[in-house]
Amino acid sequence: PWLATAYRTGSSQAIRDILPGTTAAVVLWAVALAQIAGAIAALLRRRALSPRAGRIAGQSLVLICFLAGFAIPQLVVAWQESALRTYPDTRADLATWAEIALEPGTVVVTGDNHKTFNRYWGGYSGRKWFDSWVADDPTRVRPGEWRQRGMSYLVLPYERVIALQGSAEGRAYLAQLLPLRVIAPQERQRGPAMELFRLWGPDVYQPVEFGGQIRLLGWDVQPAAPRPGDEVALRFYWQPILPPRDNYSVFLHLTPHDDPSQVLAQRDFSPAGEARLPLTWQYPGETLIGPAQTLALPPDLPPGRYVVVATSADPKLGVGSTVEVREGRTAVAPVRWGAMKVEVVDRGLHRHDGPYQLVEVASGETIEMPEALDTEEGIRTLLLKPGLYRLMQPGATSLTGPDFATVHVPEGGLVHFRLFMDRGSGQFRGGGVIPAELSTPDARPPDSDWTGSLVVGVDGTFSQTQHVPGMLDLTQIGGNGFIDGQARYQGDMHALSLAAELTEGQQYLGFTEGRDLPIIKSQDRAALSARYTLLFNEGLGLYVRGTGETQLFDTNAIATEDLTVALRKRDGSVEYIEVAGGDSYQISDYLSPMILQTSAGLETRFTLAPRAAPLVEVMGPAIAPTPLTTLDLSYGPLVLKGYRWTPTADGVEVTLVWSVTEALDRVYTTTVQLFDAAGEKLGQSDHPPGGDYYPTTLWKPGETLVDRHTITLQPGAQPARMLVGMYTSADGALLAPP
């Protein structure tokens, strides 16, 4: 058994040779040991030992040599092998991960994994069935040929992957595969290191990062050229960059280009399915293939330009990207977005559903947040347009004091904002953005309105000079200690801050030749300051401030030569003392001098907020059709190239075609008004051209854009004149005469 345990070979059939070999080896060892023991006993008998003593000594010596040279090392190997068998195996991790993350299929493996996906031999009873095909070197067959044979996945030893990366041909082979997961033995784990691949990649490869946590690699789409009424199947490929901090969901909306508020098709889902929620993505770099998601296209969806909107609730709050639907073709554009997670907690960091309102700084509009956004108590996560947002108490009108917080939502980023709020009163008590690397900070807010800090420290110095021209040979030793304490109270209408500082130090000077000087103090300072503020409102108050500073001990000096010192006492009398050179003498008493200062004044508080971030371009210019009626009318920086007139059942659809010659610095609204021959207005349509996602401030010179208007008319109405103009919604200023 020891020989079999210690034997190592690359052939799985070697055990058949070891078993009979072990039997023969045991018999030979027994005969050899008996002969050796007899020879040693005979040798010892010649040394005048009795036959019995010689036999015992010989057998003992043989046993000791056998144990030391063979049995003990074999027992150690057997023990290590037995302990290793108790550790979990990487191949079990591979089978478990495939069960959770992959669809059933046939796996191409090497000899290390010939039992991994065999349920009868591998010992793993899963719900999905994976066949396996064993090959000595799977890379001799191209991935496309493996796929033609019905294979889906490939498992390679990790050292083989490293070898392939070292050559151009190997890198070309790996480029045809989709890496899924690297599995390597961890501490107290056995088994080979390996990498799992799928034999083909996504239909569309377009990496997009979300908040520095999740990467979308690409997607599959079927059919490739959808038509109105079809069901489009989408399968997304995800990778965790860092372990996600929440169980995020995907919101997929399909809307018309000129009306983003109209959702034509919608799908909300977990990225990789319910079995692999984002909080379980603990292996950065692994690839997760989501389940197929279907979007049912409306049967009357004509070819044209549409917007896919990602949002938490109202499409007007989301961000989108245009999709040009053409006959036999599909175009996809990335969505640029931002997200904010708001967590409301009390002083004990316990979550609760405290009230607040969210306001977009750029527009001043309050964002309605439906209850469907509540993923758990006290937490809401929203997909928003990148920009500045303000968290305010419901009904608040002031932008100063503790009743609001301003948060910047960056493009493609997730901001986790923690808001401290009293459970009873709903009063804001502060808040801040939690850094991405901290999922749940350990710091807790104080249990009262008092905060404080205390710093205690010591330092020391040592210097020595010897045989330096122009300097005395001396040794200098000094030590200092300090205490710095602060306390602060912040109430609704009162604030008090206290600060105390104490610094003390001693210094010693010793000479190589001559008399050492006495120890004197090097630092002696005690200071106290207090400040009280009475707030009249959130931004204005009255403060009183007092400070004091003194020395706690007598101050001495060292006489450089013999001298007479005149000391004036507190009662005004003068005392003369004789001081020898090198002695110390007092120059001031303790608590002297004492400096006291007071002040009072008005205090004002305000917050400096950065300018609102500009609107982010979320879609490109529309592709304009040729207008039926050509005009080429100048509207300053714009040219009205022409229009299309399309009668409808209830009125008429007017499609304007604009050409941009210069950039616009304001957001304009288009008005289209229809009049009859007598000058009577028949109908009107006003809306921003480009919608919410492409306002006029983002238009670029050289672009041509479409602006559609639908006007309802009364039966029998006969439009004879059309007026077209552009104005700003803020003050009604015209871009040019209509």
N, C-alpha and C positions, 0 to 999 in steps of 0.2 A: 504493500500500500504506500509505503514511503517513496519508493521509486516512481510509482504511478503519480503521486502527488507532485513530486519535483519535476516530472517530465514535462517539457514544453515543445510543442511542434505546431506547424501551420496546417497540418492535415487533420481533418475531422475523423479520419479512419485510424488514427494512430492508437486509439484505445484498444483496438483489436490485437495489436502487436504487443502492447504493454502487459495485458493480463497474463498470457502464458509466460512472458519473459519474467514477470515478477515471481511466479512459482519456482521457476528454475533458479532465479537468483537467490531466493530464500534457502533452497536446499544446498546450493553451493556455499553460501555464507555459513550455514550450520556446520558443514563438513570442514570448511577451512578453519573456523574458530575452534573446533574440537582438536584439530591437528596442532594448531598454534598453542592451545592450552597445554596439550601433552608435551610438546617440545619444551615449553617454559618450565613445566614441572620437573622434567628430567634434568634440565640445567640446574635448577635449584637444589635437587637432591645431591648433585656433585658438590654443592656448597655446604654439605653436612646438615641439610634440613631433612626432617622426617618425610616419608612419602606423602603422608596426609597433609602436612604443612605446605610442602611444595605444590601439591595439587590445588590447594585452596589459594595459595599465593598466585599461582599461574592463572587460575580462572579469574581471580579478582583483577589481575593486571589486564587480561584480555577484555574483561567487561568494562574496565575504566577506559581503555583505548577505544573500544567500540562506541561507548557512550559519547566520549569527547570528540571522536573523529567522524562519526556517522549518525548515530541515533539522535543526539540532541539537535544538530542542525536540521535533520529531517523533521523532527518534532516541531521545531520553530517554523519551518516552511508550512507544515500541515496546519499549525495553529493560525498562521497568517492567512492561509488559503481559506480556512473555515470562517475566520472573522470577515474576510472580504466577501464571502458568499452572503453574509447578512446585510451588506450595504445595498441600497437601491441601485438599479441598473439604468444607465442612460437609454437603453433600448425600450424600457418600460415608459420612460418619459416621452420617447418618440411615438409609441403606440397611443399613449393617452392624449398627446397633443393632436395627433391626426384624427382621433375619435371626435374631439371637440371642434377642431377648426377646419377640417377638410370634408369634401364630399367623397363618397366611396369611389375607389378606382384601383387599378393595378399599379404596384410599386416595383420599380427595378432596383434591386439591392445587390450588395456583395455578400461574401460568405459570412461577415460579421453579423448580418441581419437576416440570415436565412430562416430564423424562427420568429422574428419580431412580429410579423403580420400573419403568422400561422396560429389561429386561435387555439388549436388543439395542443400544439407544442409550446407556444409562447406563454401560455398561462394567463392571458389577458382576455377576458370575456366582455367585449364591447357590443354596442348595438349596431355598429356599422361594420360591413365586411370589406376588408382590403385583401385582394390577392397580391402575391409577390412573385417576381421572376428573378432568379439568382443568376448573376453574370460575374465572371472573374474580373473583367474590366469593362464596365458599361460604356465608357467614353469611346470605345472603338466603334460604336454605332451612333449615328447622328441623332439629335433629338427628334427631328422630323420623322425619321424612320421608326424610332421607338413609338411615336404617336400613331403612325400608320399601323403598327402592330397591336394597337389597343391599349398602350401603356399611358399612364397619367402622371406619375411622379417618379422621382429618382432620388436615391439616397447614396451619397458618396462619402467615403472616409475623409475627414477634414484635411489630413496630410495630402490626399490626392487633389483636393481643391487648391491647396497652396501650390502644389506642383503645377497645376494647370494655369494658375495666375502668373507663373514665371515665364510663359512662352506666348507668343502672339497667337499661335494656333489654339492653345488652351484657352486664352481669353476670348477668342472668337466663339469657342464652344460654349463657354459659360454665358456669353452674351445672349445666347438663344434660350436660356433657361430663366425661370422666375424664382429667385431665392425666397424660401419660405421661413426657414428657422435653422439656426446653428445650435446644436445640442452638444455640450461638452461636460465631462464629469466634474462635479464640484467636490468640495471637501467631504470625505466619508461617502463617496459614491464611486461605483465601478462602471466599466463599460467603455466602448470606444467613443471618440469625438467624431462627429459626423455633421453633414449639412443636408437638409431636405430641400428639394427643388420641385417645381412643377415644370413639365416639359414644354410649356408655352407661356407667353406673357399675356397682358391685357390687350384688347383690340385697340384701345386708344391709350397711349402712354403720355401723360401730362402731369408731372408732379406739382402739387400745390400744398403749401404748409398752412396749418391752422393753429395760430397762437403759439407756435414753437413747441407744441405737444404732439400733434397728429399730422401725418403727411398722407395726402391722397395721391397714390401712384398713378392711377388711371382707372379705366372702366371698360366693360364690354357692353355693347349695345346691339340689340336684335329687335326688329330687322335693321339693317344698315341704312335703308332709305324708307323711313316710315311714311305712310300716307294717312289722310284723314280717316278716322275711325279705327286705326290700328291700335294695338296694345304694344307699347315699346317696353322691352325688358332691359333693365340696366343692372349691372353687377359691378360694384365698386371694390377697389383694392386699397387697403389701408396699412399704414405702418406707424407704430408709436415712436416718436422721437425721444420723448421722456414718458414715464408712466403717467397717464392722464389723471387729473385731479377730480374728475367727476364723470358720471355716466351720461355723456353727451349723446344727443340725438341729431339726426340729419333731417333738414327740412328742404324739400324739393318742390318748387312751384313752377308751373308753366303758365305765362301770361301773354296777352297781346302786347306788341311793342308800344302802341300808342295809348294803352290803358292798363298800366301795371296793377291797378286795384282789382282787375277782373282775373280771377284764378281759373284757368281752363282745365288744369290737371294738377293734382297735388299728391304728395306721398311723404309721410313722416315715418321714420324708422330708426332702429338702432344700427350703427354702422356695420357691425359684424354679426348681427343676430343676437337673440336673447341669451344664447349659450356663452357668448363671449362679450359681455358688457365692457365698456372701456376701462372701468376700474380694475378689470382682470388682466389688462395688457401690461404685464410686468417685465417684458423682455424687449427693450428697445431694439429696433431693427427687424423684428419678425414681421412677416407679411400675413395679413388677415384678409381672406376673401369673403366678402359679404354675400348674403343670400340675394337671389335675383329679386329686383323690385320692378313693378310694372306701372307705367303711366298710360292711361287710356286717353288717346287723343280724341277730341270732339269730331264727330263725323263730318261737320261742315267747316273744318279748319282749312282755309285756303293757303296756298303758298304765300309767304310774306315774312315779315320781320317780327319776332316775338322776344319777350324778356323772361328768363328764368330767374325767379326771385327766391332768395333764402331769407327767412324771417322767423321770428318767434310767434307773431300773432298777425297784426295788421300789415298787409303787404306794403303800405306806404312807409312803414318803419324799417323795412328790410332793404337789402341791397341785391342788385340783380346784374345779369349779363344777357346780352342780346343773342338770339338764335335766328339765323336766316333759314327758313324752311323753303327748300326748292324741290322741284321734281327730281327724284332719284338721288338726292344728296342730303347729307346731314352735316351741319356745322355746330361746333360746341365752343363756348367761350368760358374762361374761368370767372368765378364769382369772387369779388374782393369785398370783404366784410370785416366786422369787428364784433366782439361779444363782451358783455359785462355780467358778472355774477355778483349779486348783492346779497350779503349775509347780515341779518339783523340779530344782534346779541345784547344781553344785559351785562351788568358789571361782572357777573360770574361766568361769562362766556357761554351762557345758556341761550339757545336760539329761541326766538319768538316772532310772531307775525305782527311786528310793529308797523304803524302806518307811515307812509312817505309817498311823495310824488316825484316823478322823473320828468325833467324839462330839458329839451334840446336847446342849447345856448344859442346856436346860430339863428334858429327860427323863433325861439321863445314859446314853442308849442309844448303842451303837456302831453306826455305819452300815456295812453291808457294801457294798463297791464291786466289782462284777464286772469282769472284764477287758475286757468290751465297752465300758467307758467310756474306755479308753485310745485317744484320737484320734491320738496320736503319742507317741513316747518321752518320758516324764517329764511328760506333761500329762493331766489328767483334768478334765472339765467336768461338773458335776452340777446338775440342777434340784432345788431344795430348798424346804422351807417357810421363809419369812422368819424370822430369829431368829439366836441366837448358836450358833456351832460352834467346837469345839476340835480342832486338829491336834496329835496326840500321837505319841510314839514307841511302837511296838508293845510292850505289856506294861508301859508306864510307869504308876506309881501316884502319883507326886508331881506336884503342880500348881505347883511352883516350879522355878526354874532354867531352863536353855535347852531343856528337853525338851518344850515345848508352845507353841502360839500360838493365840490366840483371835481369831476373825474374825466380824464381824457381816455377815449377808447381808440387805440391805434388800429390801422388797417391790418387785418390778418391776426390780431392779437386778442387774447382773453384777459380781461382785467377782473381780478377778484377783490372786491371792495367790502371791507368789514365795517359796519355801522353800529356804533354803541348807542343804545337807546333805552331809557327807563321804561319798564313794563307798564307802570301805572300812568304816568303823566305823558308818555310819548316824547319827552324832551330828548333832543339830540345831545349826546355826551362825547362826541368826537368820532373819529374813524380814520381809516387809511387803507391804502392799497397793500395787499399782502404780496410780497415778492413771489415770483414763480417757483423758486426753489423751496419755499416754505409752504407746505400744504396746510398745516395747523400750527401756528406759532405757539410756543410755550408761554409767552408773556401774557399775563392777565391784567385787566384794568384794575385800578385800586377799588377797594370796597367802600371808600368814602370820597369826599371831594378833596381830601388832603393827599398830597404827594410829597415825597422827600428823597434825599440822597445823602450819603455820608461817605467821605473818602478819607482814609488814614494812610499815611506813607512815611517812610524814613529813607534817608540817603546818607552816604558817608564819603569822605575824601581822604586821600593819603598822598602826600608828595614828599620827595626827599631830594636834596641837592648836595653834591659832594664834589669838591675839586673843580668847581666851575668858576672861571675867572670873573671877578667883579661881583660875586655873590657869596653869601655866608653859607657855611656847611650846616644845614639844619634839616629837621624833620617836622612836617606839619600834618596834624591829624584833626579832622573835623567831622562832626556829625550833626544832622538836622532831622527834625520830625515835624510833621504838619497834620492838621485835622481841618477838613473843609466840609461843612454841613449846610444843607439847604432844605427848606420846607416851604410848601406853597398850598394855599387854599383857594379854590375857584368855585364860587357859588353863582347863583343866577344874577345877583346884583352886587355882590361883594367879592373882593379878591384881596388876599394877604400873602406876602412873600417875606420870608426870613432867611438871612444868610449869615453864617458865622465862619471866621477863619482864625486859626491859631498856628503860628510858626515859631519854633524855638530851636536854637542850635548852640553848640559849644565848640571851642577851638583850642588846640594845644600846640605850642611851638617849643621844640627841643633842639639844642645846639650840640654839635659834636664836641666842641671845646667851649667851656664856659658854663654859665648858669642857665638852667632851663627857665622859661618864663611861666608864670602862673596861667591856669586855664581860665579863659574869659568866654563870654557868650559872643557868638557870631551873628545870630538872628534872634529877634524878640519882637513879635508883632501879634496883637490881638485886635480883631475887627469884627464889628457887628453892624448889620444893616437891616432895616425893616421898611416895608412899603405897604400901605393900605389904600385900596381904591374903592370908591363908592360909585357904582354905575347908575347913571340916570336912565339910560336905554342901552341898546346893544352896541352903540358906537361911541358914546360920550360918557365921561365920568370925571370925578374929582379925586385926586390922589394926594397923600401926605407921605413924605419920605424922611427917614432919619438914619444917620450913620455915625458911628463912633469908632475911634482907633486909639490905642495906647500900647505901653509896654508893661509886662507883668512883673519884671524883676529889675533890681538895680542895675545900672549900667556902669561898668568899670573900664578904665583905660590903663595901659602900661606905660610907665615913665621910661623914656629912652636914656635919661641921665638924672642925676640928683637935682631935685627942684623943690620949691615951696609952692603948695597949692592952696588957693583961697576958695573956700566953699561957702556959698550963701545958703543958709538954712531957710526952712519954710517961714519962720518968724521974722525973717529979715536980717538976722545977725550973721556975721561973717566969722568963719573959723579957719585958721591957718594951720596946715599940717606939712610936715617934712616927709618927702617921699624919696627913697633911694632908687637909683637907676635899676631897672628890671623889676621893680615892685608894681603892683596894681593899686589904683586909687579910684574912688567913686566920683563919677561926674554927674549922675542924675539918680533920683529915687525911683522906686517902682511906681507904676501908674502915672508916670510923668515922662513926656508931656501927654496930655489927654486932649484929643481933637474931637469935637462934636459938631455935626452939621445937620440942619433940617431944611426941608424945602416942601413946597406945595404947588399944585398947578392943575390944569385940565389935561385929561388923557382922552385921546381919540383912537378908535380901533377901526381898521378897514382891511380888506383883503384885495391883494393884487392878483387878478385872474388873467392868464394869457389870452390873447385874441383867439376867437373861435377858429378852429381849423377850417380851411377851405373845403368846399364840397369835393368829393373824390369822384373822378371819372369812372363810372361803372359800366359804360358801354360805348362802343364806337359810333361813328356817324351812320345814319341809315343810308340805304342804297335807293336813290330816288328814281322813280320811273319817269319816262319822258312825258312832260305835261301836254295835254291836248290843246290848251290855249297858251300861247307864248306871249309874255308881257315884257320882261326885262325892265321892271320898274325899280328905281333906286330908293332904298330906305336907309340912307347913310351908310353904315358899315355892312348892310345887307342888300341883296338884290332879289326881288320877287321874280323868279324866272318864268312863272306861269302857274296855271291851276288846272285841275280836272273837275268836271261837273258831273256827278253821278246821281241821278234821281233814285229815291228810295220809296218804300211804301208810305212812310209818314212825312217825307220831306225831301231833303237833298243832302248829299255828302260832298263837301268841298275839300279838295286836297291841294294845299298850297305847296310849292316847291321853292325853298329858299337857298340862295348861294351866299356864302360868307366871304367878304373881302377884307374885313378887319375884325380883330378881337373885340368883344363886348365886355364891359366891366360891370354890368348890372343885369339882374334877372328880369326878363320882359315876358309879358303875356300877350298873346295874339287875340285880336277881336275880329270876327267876321260878321257883318251885319247885312241883311237883305232888305231891299225897299222895292215897292211897286212903282208904277209909272207916275203916280201922284205924289211920291215921296213918303208914303206911309211905311213904317217899319213892319216887316213881316216876321222876322226871326233873327236870332243872334246866338253866337257861340263864342265863349271866351275860355281859354285855358293856356298854360305855359307850353310853348312848343318844345318838344323833346321830353315832356313829362317830368316826373320827379327825379329821374336818373340822369338826364342830360340837359340841364338848364343852359340858357344862352351864354352864361359866363364861361362855359366849357367848350363852346363852339370854336373851331379853329379855322383860320383863313384857308380857302380852297375847298372846304367841305360843301356838300350839297345835301340838304335835309328835307324830310317830308313832314308836313304839318296838317293832320286830318281834322276836319270839323264836321259834325253831324248836326243839322238844323231841322227842327220840326216845323212844318208849315200847316196852316189850315187848309182844308179841302178847297180847291178852286183858286188858291193863291197863285199869282203870276209875278214872280220876281223879275224886275227890270233893271235893277242896279245893285251892285255889290260894293261894300266898303270894307277895306282891309287895313288894319293898323296894328301897332305894337305900343304897349305902355307898361310902366312899372306898377305893380300892385300896391307898393308902399305909398307913393304920392301921385300916381296917375300921369307921370311925365311921359310924353310921347317920344318914341325913338325918331320919328320923322312924320311929316304930315301924311294922314291916311289917303 
